[in-house]
Amino acid sequence: MRKSGEKMAKMAKVDYDICSDALFVYTGKKANDSIELGNYVIDFDADEKVTGIEIFDISRMLMVSKSKFESIKDAFIRVSQAKSAIYVMVLLKLVEGNQIVDKELHFSIPKLQKMSVLN
């Protein structure tokens, strides 16, 4: 049973910039504003729902070589909220040889006035 405020992981789109080692995971919905918090930039729409997250230094965070991010098979994102924080899970399915390997990144960000849960 899911807790109140928890959403199932949704299929996401991804872009990776190997030069800056930045991964952008997004829903495809238009962002109206964004907030930068440490290694993350969080985008949200007019309804204040999170629509995307840019993650800097992603290869270091997941301990994966940069070249592996050029072969992302699928990506999923789950955003849930509590009173004081938003919890994010990003699941990447990376191709390694002839296998698909799951890499997950979990983090929380303080809930600000202009942030809500992913649509």
C-alpha positions as CSV (number, residue, x, y, z in Angstrom):
1,M,0.0,0.0,0.0
2,R,1.4,3.4,-1.0
3,K,1.7,6.2,1.6
4,S,-0.2,9.4,1.1
5,G,1.6,11.7,-1.3
6,E,3.6,8.9,-2.9
7,K,3.4,8.4,-6.7
8,M,4.3,5.5,-8.8
9,A,7.4,5.9,-11.0
10,K,6.6,7.4,-14.4
11,M,8.4,6.8,-17.7
12,A,10.7,9.8,-18.3
13,K,12.8,11.3,-21.1
14,V,16.5,11.9,-20.7
15,D,19.2,14.0,-22.1
16,Y,22.9,13.6,-21.1
17,D,25.7,16.1,-21.7
18,I,29.0,14.3,-21.4
19,C,31.0,17.5,-21.3
20,S,29.3,18.8,-18.1
21,D,28.3,15.3,-16.8
22,A,24.7,16.5,-16.4
23,L,21.7,14.3,-16.8
24,F,18.3,15.9,-17.5
25,V,15.3,13.7,-16.6
26,Y,11.9,15.2,-17.6
27,T,8.3,14.4,-18.3
28,G,8.0,16.4,-21.5
29,K,5.7,19.0,-19.9
30,K,6.6,22.6,-20.3
31,A,8.5,24.1,-17.3
32,N,7.6,27.6,-16.2
33,D,10.2,28.1,-13.5
34,S,13.2,26.3,-11.9
35,I,15.1,26.3,-8.7
36,E,18.8,25.3,-8.3
37,L,19.7,23.4,-5.2
38,G,23.3,22.1,-5.0
39,N,23.8,19.6,-7.8
40,Y,20.2,19.7,-8.9
41,V,18.0,22.0,-10.9
42,I,14.3,21.3,-10.4
43,D,11.8,22.5,-13.1
44,F,8.1,22.9,-12.4
45,D,5.1,23.9,-14.4
46,A,2.4,26.6,-13.9
47,D,0.6,24.3,-11.5
48,E,3.8,24.0,-9.4
49,K,4.3,20.3,-10.3
50,V,7.8,19.0,-10.8
51,T,8.4,18.4,-14.5
52,G,12.1,17.7,-14.7
53,I,15.3,17.5,-12.8
54,E,18.8,18.2,-14.0
55,I,21.5,16.4,-12.1
56,F,25.1,17.5,-12.2
57,D,28.1,15.1,-11.6
58,I,25.8,12.1,-12.3
59,S,28.6,9.7,-13.2
60,R,30.3,10.4,-9.8
61,M,27.0,10.0,-7.9
62,L,26.2,6.6,-9.5
63,M,29.9,5.6,-9.9
64,V,29.4,4.8,-13.6
65,S,31.6,5.9,-16.4
66,K,30.3,8.9,-18.5
67,S,30.2,6.8,-21.6
68,K,27.5,4.5,-20.1
69,F,25.0,7.4,-20.0
70,E,25.1,7.5,-23.8
71,S,23.3,4.1,-23.8
72,I,20.3,4.7,-21.6
73,K,17.6,2.3,-22.6
74,D,14.8,3.7,-20.3
75,A,14.4,6.1,-17.5
76,F,11.8,6.5,-14.7
77,I,11.2,9.1,-12.1
78,R,9.1,9.1,-9.0
79,V,8.5,12.1,-6.8
80,S,6.7,12.0,-3.5
81,Q,6.3,14.6,-0.8
82,A,6.2,15.0,2.9
83,K,5.5,18.1,4.9
84,S,9.0,19.4,4.7
85,A,10.7,17.6,1.8
86,I,10.2,16.2,-1.7
87,Y,11.7,12.8,-2.3
88,V,13.0,11.8,-5.7
89,M,13.9,8.5,-7.2
90,V,15.5,8.3,-10.7
91,L,15.8,4.8,-12.2
92,L,18.0,4.5,-15.3
93,K,18.3,1.3,-17.4
94,L,21.7,1.3,-18.9
95,V,23.1,-1.0,-21.5
96,E,26.3,-2.8,-20.5
97,G,27.4,-5.2,-23.1
98,N,24.3,-7.3,-23.9
99,Q,22.7,-6.7,-20.5
100,I,20.4,-4.1,-19.1
101,V,21.6,-2.8,-15.7
102,D,19.5,-0.7,-13.3
103,K,21.0,2.3,-11.6
104,E,19.0,4.2,-9.0
105,L,19.5,7.6,-7.5
106,H,17.5,8.6,-4.4
107,F,17.6,12.1,-2.9
108,S,15.5,14.6,-1.0
109,I,15.1,18.3,-1.4
110,P,13.6,20.7,1.1
111,K,10.1,21.6,0.1
112,L,9.9,25.2,-0.9
113,Q,6.8,27.3,-1.4
114,K,7.0,26.8,-5.2
115,M,7.4,23.1,-5.4
116,S,4.9,20.2,-5.5
117,V,4.7,16.6,-6.8
118,L,5.3,15.4,-10.3
119,N,2.1,15.2,-12.4
